[in-house]
Amino acid sequence: MNNLVINVNAGKPKNKWVSFFLCLFFGHFGIHKFYEEKIGMGLLYLFTLGLLGIGWLIDCIVLLFKPKVYFV
């Protein structure tokens, strides 16, 4: 029988504090989304100024509750 190994942390590790400070200072331009390699969301934030500021605020709060190293 084959053993199936599932990697729970599949993805690239990202630092919470780098992402948080990018979001805090440049969040309206989606820089933190580009850092997380979410290009589509980054472009959406860029053209809508952080989803009119609402997405930026939510992202700042959510990033505070993520683990120090999280996987994207």
mmCIF file of the N, C-alpha and C atoms, coordinates in Angstrom:
data_MODEL
# 
_entry.id   MODEL 
# 
loop_
_atom_site.group_PDB 
_atom_site.id 
_atom_site.type_symbol 
_atom_site.label_atom_id 
_atom_site.label_alt_id 
_atom_site.label_comp_id 
_atom_site.label_asym_id 
_atom_site.label_entity_id 
_atom_site.label_seq_id 
_atom_site.pdbx_PDB_ins_code 
_atom_site.Cartn_x 
_atom_site.Cartn_y 
_atom_site.Cartn_z 
_atom_site.occupancy 
_atom_site.B_iso_or_equiv 
_atom_site.pdbx_formal_charge 
_atom_site.auth_seq_id 
_atom_site.auth_comp_id 
_atom_site.auth_asym_id 
_atom_site.auth_atom_id 
_atom_site.pdbx_PDB_model_num 
ATOM 1   N N  . MET A 1 1  ? 0.843   -1.176 0.000  1.00 0.00 ? 1  MET A N  1 
ATOM 2   C CA . MET A 1 1  ? 0.000   0.000  0.000  1.00 0.00 ? 1  MET A CA 1 
ATOM 3   C C  . MET A 1 1  ? 0.892   1.244  0.000  1.00 0.00 ? 1  MET A C  1 
ATOM 4   N N  . ASN A 1 2  ? 0.524   2.225  -0.780 1.00 0.00 ? 2  ASN A N  1 
ATOM 5   C CA . ASN A 1 2  ? 1.288   3.469  -0.854 1.00 0.00 ? 2  ASN A CA 1 
ATOM 6   C C  . ASN A 1 2  ? 0.947   4.379  0.309  1.00 0.00 ? 2  ASN A C  1 
ATOM 7   N N  . ASN A 1 3  ? 1.982   4.990  0.860  1.00 0.00 ? 3  ASN A N  1 
ATOM 8   C CA . ASN A 1 3  ? 1.760   5.974  1.921  1.00 0.00 ? 3  ASN A CA 1 
ATOM 9   C C  . ASN A 1 3  ? 1.605   7.336  1.291  1.00 0.00 ? 3  ASN A C  1 
ATOM 10  N N  . LEU A 1 4  ? 0.543   8.009  1.645  1.00 0.00 ? 4  LEU A N  1 
ATOM 11  C CA . LEU A 1 4  ? 0.271   9.336  1.107  1.00 0.00 ? 4  LEU A CA 1 
ATOM 12  C C  . LEU A 1 4  ? 0.689   10.372 2.134  1.00 0.00 ? 4  LEU A C  1 
ATOM 13  N N  . VAL A 1 5  ? 1.604   11.238 1.744  1.00 0.00 ? 5  VAL A N  1 
ATOM 14  C CA . VAL A 1 5  ? 2.072   12.299 2.634  1.00 0.00 ? 5  VAL A CA 1 
ATOM 15  C C  . VAL A 1 5  ? 1.489   13.607 2.145  1.00 0.00 ? 5  VAL A C  1 
ATOM 16  N N  . ILE A 1 6  ? 0.803   14.294 3.043  1.00 0.00 ? 6  ILE A N  1 
ATOM 17  C CA . ILE A 1 6  ? 0.197   15.575 2.700  1.00 0.00 ? 6  ILE A CA 1 
ATOM 18  C C  . ILE A 1 6  ? 0.927   16.654 3.471  1.00 0.00 ? 6  ILE A C  1 
ATOM 19  N N  . ASN A 1 7  ? 1.446   17.628 2.746  1.00 0.00 ? 7  ASN A N  1 
ATOM 20  C CA . ASN A 1 7  ? 2.127   18.755 3.377  1.00 0.00 ? 7  ASN A CA 1 
ATOM 21  C C  . ASN A 1 7  ? 1.091   19.821 3.698  1.00 0.00 ? 7  ASN A C  1 
ATOM 22  N N  . VAL A 1 8  ? 0.809   20.010 4.972  1.00 0.00 ? 8  VAL A N  1 
ATOM 23  C CA . VAL A 1 8  ? -0.195  20.969 5.404  1.00 0.00 ? 8  VAL A CA 1 
ATOM 24  C C  . VAL A 1 8  ? 0.246   22.389 5.075  1.00 0.00 ? 8  VAL A C  1 
ATOM 25  N N  . ASN A 1 9  ? 1.522   22.652 5.212  1.00 0.00 ? 9  ASN A N  1 
ATOM 26  C CA . ASN A 1 9  ? 2.046   23.992 4.970  1.00 0.00 ? 9  ASN A CA 1 
ATOM 27  C C  . ASN A 1 9  ? 2.522   24.157 3.530  1.00 0.00 ? 9  ASN A C  1 
ATOM 28  N N  . ALA A 1 10 ? 1.746   23.680 2.586  1.00 0.00 ? 10 ALA A N  1 
ATOM 29  C CA . ALA A 1 10 ? 2.105   23.827 1.186  1.00 0.00 ? 10 ALA A CA 1 
ATOM 30  C C  . ALA A 1 10 ? 1.980   25.292 0.794  1.00 0.00 ? 10 ALA A C  1 
ATOM 31  N N  . GLY A 1 11 ? 3.028   25.849 0.324  1.00 0.00 ? 11 GLY A N  1 
ATOM 32  C CA . GLY A 1 11 ? 3.044   27.252 -0.062 1.00 0.00 ? 11 GLY A CA 1 
ATOM 33  C C  . GLY A 1 11 ? 4.338   27.895 0.383  1.00 0.00 ? 11 GLY A C  1 
ATOM 34  N N  . LYS A 1 12 ? 4.478   29.138 0.058  1.00 0.00 ? 12 LYS A N  1 
ATOM 35  C CA . LYS A 1 12 ? 5.700   29.855 0.403  1.00 0.00 ? 12 LYS A CA 1 
ATOM 36  C C  . LYS A 1 12 ? 5.511   30.590 1.722  1.00 0.00 ? 12 LYS A C  1 
ATOM 37  N N  . PRO A 1 13 ? 6.485   30.482 2.626  1.00 0.00 ? 13 PRO A N  1 
ATOM 38  C CA . PRO A 1 13 ? 6.360   31.177 3.914  1.00 0.00 ? 13 PRO A CA 1 
ATOM 39  C C  . PRO A 1 13 ? 6.529   32.688 3.752  1.00 0.00 ? 13 PRO A C  1 
ATOM 40  N N  . LYS A 1 14 ? 5.700   33.428 4.448  1.00 0.00 ? 14 LYS A N  1 
ATOM 41  C CA . LYS A 1 14 ? 5.762   34.897 4.442  1.00 0.00 ? 14 LYS A CA 1 
ATOM 42  C C  . LYS A 1 14 ? 5.811   35.391 5.876  1.00 0.00 ? 14 LYS A C  1 
ATOM 43  N N  . ASN A 1 15 ? 6.531   36.464 6.098  1.00 0.00 ? 15 ASN A N  1 
ATOM 44  C CA . ASN A 1 15 ? 6.664   37.039 7.427  1.00 0.00 ? 15 ASN A CA 1 
ATOM 45  C C  . ASN A 1 15 ? 5.496   37.969 7.707  1.00 0.00 ? 15 ASN A C  1 
ATOM 46  N N  . LYS A 1 16 ? 4.862   37.761 8.851  1.00 0.00 ? 16 LYS A N  1 
ATOM 47  C CA . LYS A 1 16 ? 3.696   38.546 9.244  1.00 0.00 ? 16 LYS A CA 1 
ATOM 48  C C  . LYS A 1 16 ? 4.019   40.031 9.334  1.00 0.00 ? 16 LYS A C  1 
ATOM 49  N N  . TRP A 1 17 ? 5.148   40.378 9.929  1.00 0.00 ? 17 TRP A N  1 
ATOM 50  C CA . TRP A 1 17 ? 5.466   41.784 10.181 1.00 0.00 ? 17 TRP A CA 1 
ATOM 51  C C  . TRP A 1 17 ? 5.843   42.526 8.912  1.00 0.00 ? 17 TRP A C  1 
ATOM 52  N N  . VAL A 1 18 ? 6.500   41.842 7.988  1.00 0.00 ? 18 VAL A N  1 
ATOM 53  C CA . VAL A 1 18 ? 6.801   42.482 6.701  1.00 0.00 ? 18 VAL A CA 1 
ATOM 54  C C  . VAL A 1 18 ? 5.500   42.811 5.997  1.00 0.00 ? 18 VAL A C  1 
ATOM 55  N N  . SER A 1 19 ? 4.611   41.840 5.952  1.00 0.00 ? 19 SER A N  1 
ATOM 56  C CA . SER A 1 19 ? 3.325   42.046 5.292  1.00 0.00 ? 19 SER A CA 1 
ATOM 57  C C  . SER A 1 19 ? 2.501   43.120 6.000  1.00 0.00 ? 19 SER A C  1 
ATOM 58  N N  . PHE A 1 20 ? 2.514   43.111 7.342  1.00 0.00 ? 20 PHE A N  1 
ATOM 59  C CA . PHE A 1 20 ? 1.736   44.100 8.090  1.00 0.00 ? 20 PHE A CA 1 
ATOM 60  C C  . PHE A 1 20 ? 2.212   45.519 7.816  1.00 0.00 ? 20 PHE A C  1 
ATOM 61  N N  . PHE A 1 21 ? 3.528   45.749 7.871  1.00 0.00 ? 21 PHE A N  1 
ATOM 62  C CA . PHE A 1 21 ? 4.024   47.110 7.658  1.00 0.00 ? 21 PHE A CA 1 
ATOM 63  C C  . PHE A 1 21 ? 3.885   47.554 6.204  1.00 0.00 ? 21 PHE A C  1 
ATOM 64  N N  . LEU A 1 22 ? 3.992   46.619 5.267  1.00 0.00 ? 22 LEU A N  1 
ATOM 65  C CA . LEU A 1 22 ? 3.698   46.970 3.873  1.00 0.00 ? 22 LEU A CA 1 
ATOM 66  C C  . LEU A 1 22 ? 2.236   47.376 3.738  1.00 0.00 ? 22 LEU A C  1 
ATOM 67  N N  . CYS A 1 23 ? 1.360   46.650 4.418  1.00 0.00 ? 23 CYS A N  1 
ATOM 68  C CA . CYS A 1 23 ? -0.064  46.969 4.381  1.00 0.00 ? 23 CYS A CA 1 
ATOM 69  C C  . CYS A 1 23 ? -0.343  48.309 5.049  1.00 0.00 ? 23 CYS A C  1 
ATOM 70  N N  . LEU A 1 24 ? 0.281   48.536 6.198  1.00 0.00 ? 24 LEU A N  1 
ATOM 71  C CA . LEU A 1 24 ? 0.041   49.759 6.955  1.00 0.00 ? 24 LEU A CA 1 
ATOM 72  C C  . LEU A 1 24 ? 0.432   51.008 6.166  1.00 0.00 ? 24 LEU A C  1 
ATOM 73  N N  . PHE A 1 25 ? 1.608   50.975 5.542  1.00 0.00 ? 25 PHE A N  1 
ATOM 74  C CA . PHE A 1 25 ? 2.112   52.168 4.853  1.00 0.00 ? 25 PHE A CA 1 
ATOM 75  C C  . PHE A 1 25 ? 1.750   52.238 3.370  1.00 0.00 ? 25 PHE A C  1 
ATOM 76  N N  . PHE A 1 26 ? 1.630   51.082 2.713  1.00 0.00 ? 26 PHE A N  1 
ATOM 77  C CA . PHE A 1 26 ? 1.371   51.075 1.271  1.00 0.00 ? 26 PHE A CA 1 
ATOM 78  C C  . PHE A 1 26 ? 0.151   50.237 0.899  1.00 0.00 ? 26 PHE A C  1 
ATOM 79  N N  . GLY A 1 27 ? -0.712  49.971 1.874  1.00 0.00 ? 27 GLY A N  1 
ATOM 80  C CA . GLY A 1 27 ? -1.852  49.092 1.657  1.00 0.00 ? 27 GLY A CA 1 
ATOM 81  C C  . GLY A 1 27 ? -2.844  49.589 0.634  1.00 0.00 ? 27 GLY A C  1 
ATOM 82  N N  . HIS A 1 28 ? -2.980  50.890 0.511  1.00 0.00 ? 28 HIS A N  1 
ATOM 83  C CA . HIS A 1 28 ? -3.916  51.432 -0.484 1.00 0.00 ? 28 HIS A CA 1 
ATOM 84  C C  . HIS A 1 28 ? -3.473  51.122 -1.910 1.00 0.00 ? 28 HIS A C  1 
ATOM 85  N N  . PHE A 1 29 ? -2.190  50.811 -2.061 1.00 0.00 ? 29 PHE A N  1 
ATOM 86  C CA . PHE A 1 29 ? -1.661  50.479 -3.385 1.00 0.00 ? 29 PHE A CA 1 
ATOM 87  C C  . PHE A 1 29 ? -1.497  48.976 -3.574 1.00 0.00 ? 29 PHE A C  1 
ATOM 88  N N  . GLY A 1 30 ? -1.829  48.187 -2.561 1.00 0.00 ? 30 GLY A N  1 
ATOM 89  C CA . GLY A 1 30 ? -1.798  46.731 -2.673 1.00 0.00 ? 30 GLY A CA 1 
ATOM 90  C C  . GLY A 1 30 ? -0.421  46.111 -2.620 1.00 0.00 ? 30 GLY A C  1 
ATOM 91  N N  . ILE A 1 31 ? 0.560   46.832 -2.097 1.00 0.00 ? 31 ILE A N  1 
ATOM 92  C CA . ILE A 1 31 ? 1.927   46.317 -2.078 1.00 0.00 ? 31 ILE A CA 1 
ATOM 93  C C  . ILE A 1 31 ? 2.019   45.029 -1.269 1.00 0.00 ? 31 ILE A C  1 
ATOM 94  N N  . HIS A 1 32 ? 1.268   44.930 -0.183 1.00 0.00 ? 32 HIS A N  1 
ATOM 95  C CA . HIS A 1 32 ? 1.300   43.715 0.628  1.00 0.00 ? 32 HIS A CA 1 
ATOM 96  C C  . HIS A 1 32 ? 0.738   42.519 -0.133 1.00 0.00 ? 32 HIS A C  1 
ATOM 97  N N  . LYS A 1 33 ? -0.189  42.748 -1.036 1.00 0.00 ? 33 LYS A N  1 
ATOM 98  C CA . LYS A 1 33 ? -0.728  41.660 -1.854 1.00 0.00 ? 33 LYS A CA 1 
ATOM 99  C C  . LYS A 1 33 ? 0.305   41.185 -2.868 1.00 0.00 ? 33 LYS A C  1 
ATOM 100 N N  . PHE A 1 34 ? 1.073   42.116 -3.424 1.00 0.00 ? 34 PHE A N  1 
ATOM 101 C CA . PHE A 1 34 ? 2.156   41.727 -4.329 1.00 0.00 ? 34 PHE A CA 1 
ATOM 102 C C  . PHE A 1 34 ? 3.216   40.938 -3.571 1.00 0.00 ? 34 PHE A C  1 
ATOM 103 N N  . TYR A 1 35 ? 3.504   41.322 -2.316 1.00 0.00 ? 35 TYR A N  1 
ATOM 104 C CA . TYR A 1 35 ? 4.455   40.578 -1.483 1.00 0.00 ? 35 TYR A CA 1 
ATOM 105 C C  . TYR A 1 35 ? 3.974   39.151 -1.253 1.00 0.00 ? 35 TYR A C  1 
ATOM 106 N N  . GLU A 1 36 ? 2.686   38.966 -1.067 1.00 0.00 ? 36 GLU A N  1 
ATOM 107 C CA . GLU A 1 36 ? 2.109   37.635 -0.882 1.00 0.00 ? 36 GLU A CA 1 
ATOM 108 C C  . GLU A 1 36 ? 1.935   36.902 -2.210 1.00 0.00 ? 36 GLU A C  1 
ATOM 109 N N  . GLU A 1 37 ? 2.361   37.504 -3.292 1.00 0.00 ? 37 GLU A N  1 
ATOM 110 C CA . GLU A 1 37 ? 2.274   36.959 -4.646 1.00 0.00 ? 37 GLU A CA 1 
ATOM 111 C C  . GLU A 1 37 ? 0.837   36.748 -5.104 1.00 0.00 ? 37 GLU A C  1 
ATOM 112 N N  . LYS A 1 38 ? -0.052  37.610 -4.641 1.00 0.00 ? 38 LYS A N  1 
ATOM 113 C CA . LYS A 1 38 ? -1.448  37.622 -5.083 1.00 0.00 ? 38 LYS A CA 1 
ATOM 114 C C  . LYS A 1 38 ? -1.592  38.808 -6.045 1.00 0.00 ? 38 LYS A C  1 
ATOM 115 N N  . ILE A 1 39 ? -1.123  38.608 -7.259 1.00 0.00 ? 39 ILE A N  1 
ATOM 116 C CA . ILE A 1 39 ? -1.018  39.691 -8.238 1.00 0.00 ? 39 ILE A CA 1 
ATOM 117 C C  . ILE A 1 39 ? -2.383  40.267 -8.595 1.00 0.00 ? 39 ILE A C  1 
ATOM 118 N N  . GLY A 1 40 ? -3.376  39.418 -8.783 1.00 0.00 ? 40 GLY A N  1 
ATOM 119 C CA . GLY A 1 40 ? -4.713  39.890 -9.139 1.00 0.00 ? 40 GLY A CA 1 
ATOM 120 C C  . GLY A 1 40 ? -5.305  40.794 -8.066 1.00 0.00 ? 40 GLY A C  1 
ATOM 121 N N  . MET A 1 41 ? -5.190  40.372 -6.807 1.00 0.00 ? 41 MET A N  1 
ATOM 122 C CA . MET A 1 41 ? -5.687  41.199 -5.707 1.00 0.00 ? 41 MET A CA 1 
ATOM 123 C C  . MET A 1 41 ? -4.863  42.478 -5.587 1.00 0.00 ? 41 MET A C  1 
ATOM 124 N N  . GLY A 1 42 ? -3.573  42.379 -5.842 1.00 0.00 ? 42 GLY A N  1 
ATOM 125 C CA . GLY A 1 42 ? -2.723  43.566 -5.796 1.00 0.00 ? 42 GLY A CA 1 
ATOM 126 C C  . GLY A 1 42 ? -3.153  44.601 -6.822 1.00 0.00 ? 42 GLY A C  1 
ATOM 127 N N  . LEU A 1 43 ? -3.464  44.146 -8.019 1.00 0.00 ? 43 LEU A N  1 
ATOM 128 C CA . LEU A 1 43 ? -3.937  45.066 -9.058 1.00 0.00 ? 43 LEU A CA 1 
ATOM 129 C C  . LEU A 1 43 ? -5.295  45.659 -8.701 1.00 0.00 ? 43 LEU A C  1 
ATOM 130 N N  . LEU A 1 44 ? -6.172  44.832 -8.123 1.00 0.00 ? 44 LEU A N  1 
ATOM 131 C CA . LEU A 1 44 ? -7.477  45.328 -7.699 1.00 0.00 ? 44 LEU A CA 1 
ATOM 132 C C  . LEU A 1 44 ? -7.321  46.414 -6.634 1.00 0.00 ? 44 LEU A C  1 
ATOM 133 N N  . TYR A 1 45 ? -6.458  46.187 -5.653 1.00 0.00 ? 45 TYR A N  1 
ATOM 134 C CA . TYR A 1 45 ? -6.206  47.191 -4.616 1.00 0.00 ? 45 TYR A CA 1 
ATOM 135 C C  . TYR A 1 45 ? -5.583  48.438 -5.220 1.00 0.00 ? 45 TYR A C  1 
ATOM 136 N N  . LEU A 1 46 ? -4.696  48.254 -6.187 1.00 0.00 ? 46 LEU A N  1 
ATOM 137 C CA . LEU A 1 46 ? -4.025  49.388 -6.819 1.00 0.00 ? 46 LEU A CA 1 
ATOM 138 C C  . LEU A 1 46 ? -5.016  50.300 -7.531 1.00 0.00 ? 46 LEU A C  1 
ATOM 139 N N  . PHE A 1 47 ? -5.958  49.707 -8.259 1.00 0.00 ? 47 PHE A N  1 
ATOM 140 C CA . PHE A 1 47 ? -6.892  50.509 -9.047 1.00 0.00 ? 47 PHE A CA 1 
ATOM 141 C C  . PHE A 1 47 ? -8.093  51.020 -8.250 1.00 0.00 ? 47 PHE A C  1 
ATOM 142 N N  . THR A 1 48 ? -8.338  50.438 -7.065 1.00 0.00 ? 48 THR A N  1 
ATOM 143 C CA . THR A 1 48 ? -9.485  50.883 -6.260 1.00 0.00 ? 48 THR A CA 1 
ATOM 144 C C  . THR A 1 48 ? -9.043  51.522 -4.945 1.00 0.00 ? 48 THR A C  1 
ATOM 145 N N  . LEU A 1 49 ? -7.749  51.786 -4.828 1.00 0.00 ? 49 LEU A N  1 
ATOM 146 C CA . LEU A 1 49 ? -7.166  52.358 -3.603 1.00 0.00 ? 49 LEU A CA 1 
ATOM 147 C C  . LEU A 1 49 ? -7.555  51.554 -2.363 1.00 0.00 ? 49 LEU A C  1 
ATOM 148 N N  . GLY A 1 50 ? -7.180  50.280 -2.394 1.00 0.00 ? 50 GLY A N  1 
ATOM 149 C CA . GLY A 1 50 ? -7.429  49.421 -1.241 1.00 0.00 ? 50 GLY A CA 1 
ATOM 150 C C  . GLY A 1 50 ? -8.889  49.115 -1.028 1.00 0.00 ? 50 GLY A C  1 
ATOM 151 N N  . LEU A 1 51 ? -9.613  48.919 -2.111 1.00 0.00 ? 51 LEU A N  1 
ATOM 152 C CA . LEU A 1 51 ? -11.065 48.691 -2.062 1.00 0.00 ? 51 LEU A CA 1 
ATOM 153 C C  . LEU A 1 51 ? -11.750 49.812 -1.288 1.00 0.00 ? 51 LEU A C  1 
ATOM 154 N N  . LEU A 1 52 ? -11.389 51.024 -1.656 1.00 0.00 ? 52 LEU A N  1 
ATOM 155 C CA . LEU A 1 52 ? -11.914 52.259 -1.055 1.00 0.00 ? 52 LEU A CA 1 
ATOM 156 C C  . LEU A 1 52 ? -11.571 52.379 0.434  1.00 0.00 ? 52 LEU A C  1 
ATOM 157 N N  . GLY A 1 53 ? -10.467 51.775 0.820  1.00 0.00 ? 53 GLY A N  1 
ATOM 158 C CA . GLY A 1 53 ? -9.995  51.865 2.199  1.00 0.00 ? 53 GLY A CA 1 
ATOM 159 C C  . GLY A 1 53 ? -10.544 50.791 3.110  1.00 0.00 ? 53 GLY A C  1 
ATOM 160 N N  . ILE A 1 54 ? -11.634 50.169 2.717  1.00 0.00 ? 54 ILE A N  1 
ATOM 161 C CA . ILE A 1 54 ? -12.246 49.139 3.562  1.00 0.00 ? 54 ILE A CA 1 
ATOM 162 C C  . ILE A 1 54 ? -11.395 47.866 3.549  1.00 0.00 ? 54 ILE A C  1 
ATOM 163 N N  . GLY A 1 55 ? -10.965 47.446 2.383  1.00 0.00 ? 55 GLY A N  1 
ATOM 164 C CA . GLY A 1 55 ? -10.112 46.256 2.267  1.00 0.00 ? 55 GLY A CA 1 
ATOM 165 C C  . GLY A 1 55 ? -8.788  46.452 2.969  1.00 0.00 ? 55 GLY A C  1 
ATOM 166 N N  . TRP A 1 56 ? -8.251  47.653 2.870  1.00 0.00 ? 56 TRP A N  1 
ATOM 167 C CA . TRP A 1 56 ? -6.985  47.975 3.536  1.00 0.00 ? 56 TRP A CA 1 
ATOM 168 C C  . TRP A 1 56 ? -7.121  47.838 5.048  1.00 0.00 ? 56 TRP A C  1 
ATOM 169 N N  . LEU A 1 57 ? -8.185  48.373 5.606  1.00 0.00 ? 57 LEU A N  1 
ATOM 170 C CA . LEU A 1 57 ? -8.408  48.306 7.052  1.00 0.00 ? 57 LEU A CA 1 
ATOM 171 C C  . LEU A 1 57 ? -8.601  46.861 7.518  1.00 0.00 ? 57 LEU A C  1 
ATOM 172 N N  . ILE A 1 58 ? -9.382  46.106 6.791  1.00 0.00 ? 58 ILE A N  1 
ATOM 173 C CA . ILE A 1 58 ? -9.620  44.704 7.136  1.00 0.00 ? 58 ILE A CA 1 
ATOM 174 C C  . ILE A 1 58 ? -8.319  43.913 7.065  1.00 0.00 ? 58 ILE A C  1 
ATOM 175 N N  . ASP A 1 59 ? -7.518  44.136 6.027  1.00 0.00 ? 59 ASP A N  1 
ATOM 176 C CA . ASP A 1 59 ? -6.247  43.425 5.893  1.00 0.00 ? 59 ASP A CA 1 
ATOM 177 C C  . ASP A 1 59 ? -5.299  43.743 7.041  1.00 0.00 ? 59 ASP A C  1 
ATOM 178 N N  . CYS A 1 60 ? -5.250  44.994 7.487  1.00 0.00 ? 60 CYS A N  1 
ATOM 179 C CA . CYS A 1 60 ? -4.391  45.364 8.618  1.00 0.00 ? 60 CYS A CA 1 
ATOM 180 C C  . CYS A 1 60 ? -4.797  44.597 9.872  1.00 0.00 ? 60 CYS A C  1 
ATOM 181 N N  . ILE A 1 61 ? -6.084  44.487 10.112 1.00 0.00 ? 61 ILE A N  1 
ATOM 182 C CA . ILE A 1 61 ? -6.573  43.776 11.291 1.00 0.00 ? 61 ILE A CA 1 
ATOM 183 C C  . ILE A 1 61 ? -6.304  42.279 11.171 1.00 0.00 ? 61 ILE A C  1 
ATOM 184 N N  . VAL A 1 62 ? -6.585  41.703 10.013 1.00 0.00 ? 62 VAL A N  1 
ATOM 185 C CA . VAL A 1 62 ? -6.389  40.266 9.810  1.00 0.00 ? 62 VAL A CA 1 
ATOM 186 C C  . VAL A 1 62 ? -4.911  39.896 9.949  1.00 0.00 ? 62 VAL A C  1 
ATOM 187 N N  . LEU A 1 63 ? -4.032  40.722 9.430  1.00 0.00 ? 63 LEU A N  1 
ATOM 188 C CA . LEU A 1 63 ? -2.601  40.420 9.514  1.00 0.00 ? 63 LEU A CA 1 
ATOM 189 C C  . LEU A 1 63 ? -2.100  40.397 10.951 1.00 0.00 ? 63 LEU A C  1 
ATOM 190 N N  . LEU A 1 64 ? -2.710  41.168 11.827 1.00 0.00 ? 64 LEU A N  1 
ATOM 191 C CA . LEU A 1 64 ? -2.290  41.162 13.230 1.00 0.00 ? 64 LEU A CA 1 
ATOM 192 C C  . LEU A 1 64 ? -2.556  39.819 13.902 1.00 0.00 ? 64 LEU A C  1 
ATOM 193 N N  . PHE A 1 65 ? -3.546  39.076 13.422 1.00 0.00 ? 65 PHE A N  1 
ATOM 194 C CA . PHE A 1 65 ? -3.918  37.822 14.053 1.00 0.00 ? 65 PHE A CA 1 
ATOM 195 C C  . PHE A 1 65 ? -3.311  36.595 13.363 1.00 0.00 ? 65 PHE A C  1 
ATOM 196 N N  . LYS A 1 66 ? -2.508  36.805 12.318 1.00 0.00 ? 66 LYS A N  1 
ATOM 197 C CA . LYS A 1 66 ? -1.852  35.692 11.662 1.00 0.00 ? 66 LYS A CA 1 
ATOM 198 C C  . LYS A 1 66 ? -0.631  35.282 12.463 1.00 0.00 ? 66 LYS A C  1 
ATOM 199 N N  . PRO A 1 67 ? -0.185  34.017 12.312 1.00 0.00 ? 67 PRO A N  1 
ATOM 200 C CA . PRO A 1 67 ? 1.056   33.612 12.998 1.00 0.00 ? 67 PRO A CA 1 
ATOM 201 C C  . PRO A 1 67 ? 2.255   34.363 12.435 1.00 0.00 ? 67 PRO A C  1 
ATOM 202 N N  . LYS A 1 68 ? 3.363   34.358 13.181 1.00 0.00 ? 68 LYS A N  1 
ATOM 203 C CA . LYS A 1 68 ? 4.547   35.117 12.785 1.00 0.00 ? 68 LYS A CA 1 
ATOM 204 C C  . LYS A 1 68 ? 4.997   34.748 11.369 1.00 0.00 ? 68 LYS A C  1 
ATOM 205 N N  . VAL A 1 69 ? 5.012   33.463 11.071 1.00 0.00 ? 69 VAL A N  1 
ATOM 206 C CA . VAL A 1 69 ? 5.289   33.001 9.713  1.00 0.00 ? 69 VAL A CA 1 
ATOM 207 C C  . VAL A 1 69 ? 4.039   32.279 9.235  1.00 0.00 ? 69 VAL A C  1 
ATOM 208 N N  . TYR A 1 70 ? 3.478   32.760 8.145  1.00 0.00 ? 70 TYR A N  1 
ATOM 209 C CA . TYR A 1 70 ? 2.288   32.115 7.589  1.00 0.00 ? 70 TYR A CA 1 
ATOM 210 C C  . TYR A 1 70 ? 2.574   31.719 6.160  1.00 0.00 ? 70 TYR A C  1 
ATOM 211 N N  . PHE A 1 71 ? 1.760   30.843 5.640  1.00 0.00 ? 71 PHE A N  1 
ATOM 212 C CA . PHE A 1 71 ? 2.010   30.285 4.307  1.00 0.00 ? 71 PHE A CA 1 
ATOM 213 C C  . PHE A 1 71 ? 0.952   30.756 3.342  1.00 0.00 ? 71 PHE A C  1 
ATOM 214 N N  . VAL A 1 72 ? 1.412   31.173 2.168  1.00 0.00 ? 72 VAL A N  1 
ATOM 215 C CA . VAL A 1 72 ? 0.528   31.665 1.122  1.00 0.00 ? 72 VAL A CA 1 
ATOM 216 C C  . VAL A 1 72 ? 0.581   30.709 -0.047 1.00 0.00 ? 72 VAL A C  1 
# 
